[in-house]
Amino acid sequence: MIYAALVEALLEDGHEVPTAHLSNPSVMEAEAIVSPQDVYVRDVSWVKACDVVVAEVSTPSHGVGYEIALAISSGKPVLCCYQESRRVSKMITGNSSPGLQVFSYRTPEELVKRIRVCLKQVEGDLRQQQAPNNGRPTGVTAS
């Protein structure tokens, strides 16, 4: 429900979300037939092509951690959010990399509001760097 609300808000705001299909309740069935190599190539290409990575990190995931590290090492902004009551890896909460923002939220509505504020800030930063797309993220990979 939370991931679906996040994806819906990002799409409503005009962002491309290549991971939007992951908000579908039957995604596990569809993903079961995808080979590990195909998942790797697909997910790495999404991170490389996006302007911003939005990662919901309430549930531990080696894959999401890999995507976060790849984005950070590529100099991409990363927004990590998690449910306030959850424990999050200290590799995330203790990371002081430039471009990484980590925050908790209580409700899906609060999450969407915070993400929108953070993305406006990122858009401004990209605009200052004179991004070819006028600073508006064209691809937001939500994990």
Secondary structure, 3 states (H helix, E strand, C coil): CHHHHHHHHHHHCCCECCCHHHHCCCHHHHHHCCCHHHHHHHHHHHHHHCCEEEEECCCCCHHHHHHHHHHHHCCCCEEEEEECCCCCCHHHHCCCCCCEEEEEECCHHHHHHHHHHHHHHHHHHHHHCCCCCCCCCCEEEEC
